[in-house]
C-alpha cells in the first residue's frame, strides 16, 4: 500500500529481444515489469526505470548476471519469502518448485510456490524463470514457456539474444 500520496508511479517501455517490457516504479523503486503484447508506448520515466532498462539491455547482451535495482513488491508475506528465495538462485542455474518450498520453510507448498512465481511482479529481475519442475520440465511462465526457454538458454549459453520473439 502506498502511504504517501505524493508518490507517483512512473512508466517506461523498453524494447528487448523478447518484446516490449513496461517498467513501472516510483522515484525510488522498481515495482513491476509487464510483458506488453501491443499498445501505446508510454514515457514518463525516472532514473530508477532508466537504470532498469539499461541493466535489462546488458542482461540480454549477455553482459549482466545480477541486477542492483531497488525493488518494492506488493504481495503476501509468503510471496515475499518466495521472491526473496528466487533472488538466491544463481544466473545460469535452475531449481525446482520443491527446492524453493523447502528454502522458505514450507516443504509441501509446491503449488503455492508456483502461484507466487506466477504473481512475481518483476520477472527477469526476480528470476522466476529459473524454477522448473522436479522432473526437469520447464513448467509454466506468465509470458509463455517459449520466453522462459529463451531466458534459460541465454543464461546457459551466455550468448546475447539477437532476434525478437
Buried (B, 14 or more C-beta within 10 A) or exposed (E): EEEEEEEEEBBBBBEBBBBBBBBBBBEEBBBBBBBBEEEEEBEEBBEBBBBBBEBBBBBBBBEBEEBEBEBBBEBEEBBBBBBEBBEEBEBEEBBBBBBBBBBBEBEEBBEBBBBBBEBBBBBBBBBBBBBBBEEEEBBBBBBEEEBBEBBBEBBEEEEEBEEEE
